[in-house]
């Protein structure tokens, strides 16, 4: 634990009392922001007392030593009087903190808490700016920071990942815009979210700036450093699509050339694309998952099939533009991305029969992963979020479609996405919305598919003509 005391903060520190620790929720002092927001799976994720408007991240990374030096300038607005507040952070050593230009006292505690005591309390409803400086070796972490075979590095982590490389309010409830400025040796390239706005030479190094102007959840932020080759495309409406391929991934270009077609298809289902840029970043690491990092998904080395590209880009609607409220709502992201990639694309683009796909997928679940029937996709549990949502989840949606009919189903899901554009949603609210649109009481159907740790009864497994 590292603590810095500065003379200008002494009076405020005496006023504020002891720094809140990760175990104090809610904090005893009502002027201390909560160190966690009570997510049912990860109660210490996120922090109370403020909302972030923008992250300006200045990152310097040296691939040869893995030393990451950062300055995070965080623009936020207080939702209460703040004598102390927290960020989630698991990165290199913090070397200094200021709040509104004045040096601040700080402490690292708990699993991922960076607690800050400003020299002067932050007043409610007013904007404030925090600058955090940090530096040190950033080791690999299976939570989302990886070295590449060629010596670079990238971030791809869900539900966590952002705290590994910058201090953050790590919750789906606090979206913010981002500027990511990364300085690396001249022979290295940098890819991040949004639009590349600048590439500035600095001697034998250069600084590459990417800007995400659409508010983004922290786990969707990314940075990738490698020797990339690029594919530059654009949609018919002019939206730029920048895709990057790490060494050895050049053969994925054929997949990515279909991105304009994929985005057009997804727009036909779910309404207008929400971001000012798109693309993909293809890494050579065989990590466990690809990830829907906003506007530019990160693909694992094993990602060679079109359905993966469809899946991750479906998330730009289901997960990125419209986002979950709690991690127990994860079916809203994964069930729809899987249904779109595994059912709707084959049906509408390749002429497959979706009911045949359903019966084949149901048999596969019964024979290959019967244990997933014990994990309800509506509440899979911490550490099990990414299991049954991929197989039981799309089956649930097809059974729902056959229960309420295509006309109601497709109109409802489009309206739901567009009605929550740039916002958050919950699975129970979605269920209520579908009941309203269909005019049916679906409580037992939803309970059987989403909440019970058993295979649904035949009446829910085989609605409509699914049993024929």
Residue pairs with C-beta under 8 A, 6 or more apart in sequence:
1 107
1 108
1 109
2 93
2 94
2 106
2 107
2 108
3 105
3 106
3 107
4 96
4 97
4 103
4 105
4 106
5 13
5 105
6 103
6 104
6 105
6 119
8 102
8 103
8 119
9 102
9 103
9 104
9 105
9 117
9 118
9 119
12 83
12 117
12 118
12 119
12 120
12 121
13 105
13 117
15 83
15 121
16 29
16 31
16 32
16 83
16 84
16 117
16 121
17 29
17 83
19 84
19 105
19 107
19 109
19 115
19 117
20 27
20 29
20 32
20 33
20 35
20 84
20 86
20 115
21 35
21 109
21 110
21 113
21 115
22 35
22 36
22 44
22 109
22 110
22 111
22 112
22 113
23 110
24 32
24 35
25 34
25 35
25 36
25 38
25 43
25 44
26 34
26 48
27 33
27 34
27 35
29 83
29 84
30 80
30 81
31 80
31 81
31 82
31 83
31 84
31 121
32 49
32 82
32 83
32 84
32 85
33 47
33 48
33 49
33 50
33 80
33 82
33 84
33 85
33 86
34 47
34 48
34 49
34 86
35 44
35 47
35 48
35 86
35 110
35 113
35 115
36 43
36 44
36 45
36 46
36 47
36 48
37 43
37 45
37 46
37 47
37 48
37 171
37 173
39 45
39 46
39 171
39 326
39 327
40 326
40 327
40 328
41 159
41 326
41 327
41 328
41 381
41 382
41 385
42 159
42 160
42 327
42 382
44 110
44 111
44 112
44 113
45 88
45 159
45 160
45 170
45 171
46 88
46 169
46 170
46 171
46 173
46 174
47 85
47 86
47 87
47 88
47 169
47 171
48 79
48 80
48 85
49 78
49 79
49 80
49 82
49 85
50 76
50 77
50 78
50 79
50 82
50 85
50 122
50 128
50 169
51 76
51 77
51 79
51 169
51 174
52 74
52 75
52 76
52 168
52 169
52 174
52 176
53 75
53 76
53 77
53 127
53 176
53 177
54 74
54 75
54 176
54 177
54 178
54 179
55 72
55 73
55 74
55 75
55 166
55 168
55 176
55 177
55 178
55 179
55 221
56 72
56 73
56 74
56 75
56 178
56 179
56 181
57 70
57 71
57 72
57 73
57 166
57 178
57 179
57 180
57 181
58 70
58 71
58 72
58 73
58 181
58 183
59 68
59 69
59 70
59 165
59 166
59 180
59 181
59 182
59 183
59 223
60 68
60 69
60 70
60 182
60 183
60 184
61 67
61 68
61 69
61 138
61 153
61 182
61 183
61 184
61 225
62 184
62 185
63 151
63 152
63 153
63 184
63 185
63 188
63 225
64 151
65 137
66 137
66 138
66 139
66 147
66 153
67 92
67 135
67 136
67 137
67 138
68 91
68 92
68 135
68 136
68 137
68 138
68 165
69 92
69 134
69 135
70 91
70 92
70 132
70 133
70 134
70 135
70 165
70 166
71 131
71 132
71 133
71 134
72 130
72 131
72 132
72 134
72 166
72 167
73 129
73 130
73 131
74 87
74 129
74 130
74 131
74 132
74 167
75 127
75 128
75 129
76 127
76 128
76 129
76 130
76 169
77 125
77 126
77 127
77 128
78 122
78 123
78 124
78 125
78 126
78 127
78 128
79 124
79 125
80 124
81 121
81 122
81 123
81 124
82 118
82 121
82 122
82 124
83 117
83 118
83 121
84 115
84 116
84 117
84 118
85 115
85 116
85 122
86 113
86 114
86 115
86 116
87 113
87 114
87 116
87 130
87 132
87 163
87 167
87 168
87 169
88 112
88 113
88 114
88 162
88 163
88 167
88 168
88 169
88 170
89 108
89 112
89 113
89 114
89 132
89 163
89 166
89 167
89 168
90 111
90 112
90 141
90 143
90 163
90 164
91 134
91 136
91 138
91 163
91 164
91 165
91 166
91 167
92 134
92 135
92 136
92 137
92 138
93 134
93 135
93 136
94 106
94 108
94 114
94 132
94 133
94 134
94 167
95 133
95 134
95 135
96 103
96 131
96 132
96 133
97 103
97 104
97 105
97 106
97 116
97 130
97 131
97 132
97 133
98 104
98 130
98 131
99 116
99 118
99 119
99 120
99 122
99 128
99 129
99 130
100 118
100 120
100 122
100 128
100 129
101 129
102 118
102 119
102 120
103 119
104 116
104 117
104 118
104 119
104 130
105 116
105 117
106 114
106 115
106 116
106 117
107 114
107 115
108 114
108 115
109 115
112 160
112 163
112 170
114 132
114 167
116 130
118 128
122 128
130 167
132 166
132 167
134 167
138 145
138 153
138 164
138 165
139 145
140 146
140 147
141 157
141 164
143 157
143 160
143 161
143 164
144 155
144 156
144 157
144 158
144 160
144 161
144 164
145 153
145 154
145 155
145 157
145 161
145 164
145 165
146 153
146 154
146 155
146 156
146 283
146 285
146 287
147 153
148 154
148 225
148 226
148 246
148 283
148 284
148 285
149 247
149 248
149 284
149 285
150 226
150 227
150 246
150 247
150 284
152 188
152 224
152 225
152 226
152 227
152 246
153 224
153 225
154 222
154 223
154 224
154 225
154 226
154 281
154 283
154 285
154 298
155 161
155 162
155 164
155 165
155 221
155 222
155 223
155 224
156 222
156 283
156 287
156 289
156 290
156 291
156 293
156 298
157 164
157 219
157 291
158 219
158 289
158 291
158 386
159 219
159 327
159 385
160 170
160 219
161 219
162 168
162 170
162 218
162 219
162 221
163 170
163 218
165 223
168 218
169 176
169 218
170 218
170 219
171 217
171 218
172 217
172 219
172 323
172 324
172 325
172 326
172 327
172 424
173 325
173 424
174 217
174 218
175 215
175 216
175 217
175 323
175 422
176 215
176 216
176 218
177 211
177 212
177 213
177 214
177 215
177 216
178 192
178 193
178 194
178 210
178 211
178 212
178 216
178 221
179 209
179 210
179 211
179 212
180 192
180 193
180 209
180 210
180 211
180 212
180 221
180 223
181 207
181 208
181 209
182 190
182 192
182 207
182 208
182 209
182 210
182 223
182 225
183 202
183 205
183 206
183 207
183 208
184 190
184 205
184 206
184 208
184 225
185 204
185 205
186 201
186 204
186 205
186 206
187 227
188 225
188 226
188 227
189 208
189 225
189 226
189 227
189 228
189 244
190 208
190 210
190 223
190 224
190 225
191 210
191 222
191 223
191 224
191 228
191 242
191 244
191 281
191 296
192 208
192 210
192 212
192 221
192 222
192 223
192 224
192 296
193 210
193 212
193 216
193 220
193 221
193 222
193 293
193 294
193 295
193 296
194 210
194 211
194 212
194 213
194 214
194 275
194 276
194 277
194 294
194 295
194 296
195 210
195 211
195 212
195 213
195 240
195 276
195 277
196 208
196 209
196 210
196 242
197 209
197 210
197 211
198 207
198 208
198 209
199 206
199 207
199 208
199 209
200 206
200 207
200 208
200 209
212 221
212 294
212 295
213 276
214 274
214 275
214 276
214 294
214 295
214 321
214 422
215 422
216 294
216 320
217 294
217 320
217 323
220 292
220 293
220 294
220 319
220 320
221 293
221 294
222 281
222 291
222 293
222 296
222 298
224 244
224 246
224 281
224 283
224 298
226 244
226 246
226 247
226 283
227 246
227 247
228 244
228 245
228 246
228 281
229 244
229 245
229 250
230 242
230 243
230 244
230 245
231 241
231 242
231 243
231 244
231 245
231 253
231 256
231 257
232 240
232 241
232 242
232 243
233 240
233 241
233 243
233 256
233 257
233 259
233 260
234 240
234 241
234 260
235 241
235 260
235 263
235 264
235 273
235 278
236 260
236 264
239 273
239 275
239 276
239 277
239 278
240 277
240 278
240 279
241 259
241 260
241 277
241 278
241 279
242 277
242 278
242 279
242 296
243 253
243 256
243 259
243 279
243 280
243 281
243 282
243 296
244 279
244 280
244 281
244 282
245 252
245 253
245 256
245 282
246 281
246 282
246 283
246 284
247 284
248 284
248 301
249 282
249 283
249 284
249 301
252 282
252 299
252 303
252 304
255 304
255 305
255 306
255 309
256 279
256 280
256 282
256 309
258 306
258 309
259 278
259 279
259 280
259 309
259 313
262 309
262 310
262 313
263 273
263 278
263 313
265 310
265 345
265 348
265 349
266 273
266 310
266 313
266 314
266 316
266 317
266 340
267 273
269 340
269 344
269 410
269 413
269 414
270 314
270 317
270 318
270 413
270 414
270 417
270 418
271 317
271 414
271 417
271 418
271 421
272 418
273 316
274 316
274 317
274 320
274 321
274 421
274 422
275 294
275 295
275 316
275 320
275 321
276 295
277 295
277 296
278 295
278 296
278 313
278 316
279 295
279 296
280 296
280 297
280 298
280 299
280 309
280 312
281 293
281 296
281 297
281 298
281 299
282 299
282 303
283 298
283 299
283 300
283 301
284 301
285 300
285 301
286 300
286 301
286 302
287 300
287 301
288 300
289 300
289 386
290 297
290 298
290 299
290 300
290 303
290 308
290 311
290 312
291 297
291 298
291 312
292 312
292 313
292 315
292 316
292 319
292 320
292 333
292 337
294 316
294 320
295 316
295 320
297 309
297 312
297 313
297 315
299 308
299 309
299 312
303 309
306 345
307 341
307 342
307 345
308 341
310 340
310 341
310 345
311 337
311 338
311 340
311 341
311 342
312 337
314 336
314 337
314 340
314 341
315 333
315 337
317 336
317 417
318 332
318 333
318 336
318 337
318 340
318 417
319 332
319 333
319 337
321 417
321 421
321 422
322 332
322 416
322 417
322 420
322 421
322 422
322 423
322 424
322 425
323 423
323 424
323 425
324 330
324 332
324 333
324 424
324 425
324 426
325 424
325 425
325 426
326 426
327 382
327 385
328 378
328 379
328 380
328 427
329 425
329 426
329 427
330 377
330 380
330 385
330 386
330 389
331 377
331 378
331 389
331 393
331 396
331 427
331 450
332 425
332 426
332 427
332 430
333 389
334 385
334 386
334 389
334 390
334 393
335 377
335 389
335 393
335 394
335 396
335 397
336 397
336 413
338 389
338 390
338 391
338 393
338 394
339 393
339 394
339 397
339 398
342 357
342 361
342 394
343 354
343 357
343 358
343 394
343 397
343 398
344 354
346 352
346 354
346 357
347 353
347 354
347 357
354 398
355 398
355 402
355 465
355 466
357 398
358 395
358 398
358 399
358 466
359 466
361 391
361 394
361 395
362 395
362 461
364 391
365 372
365 373
365 391
365 392
365 395
366 455
369 391
372 387
372 388
372 391
372 392
373 388
373 392
373 453
373 454
373 455
374 453
374 454
375 381
375 384
375 387
375 388
375 392
375 453
376 388
376 450
376 451
376 452
376 453
377 388
377 389
377 392
377 393
377 396
377 449
377 450
378 427
378 446
378 449
378 450
378 451
379 450
379 451
380 387
380 388
380 389
392 449
395 449
396 449
396 450
398 466
399 445
399 449
399 456
399 460
399 461
399 463
399 466
400 409
400 434
400 442
400 445
400 449
401 409
402 463
402 464
402 465
402 466
403 438
403 440
403 442
403 445
403 463
403 464
404 412
404 434
404 437
404 438
404 440
404 442
405 438
408 437
408 438
411 437
412 433
412 434
412 437
412 438
415 437
416 425
416 430
416 433
427 450
431 442
431 446
431 450
434 442
435 441
435 442
435 443
444 460
445 460
448 456
448 457
448 460
449 456
449 460
455 461
458 467
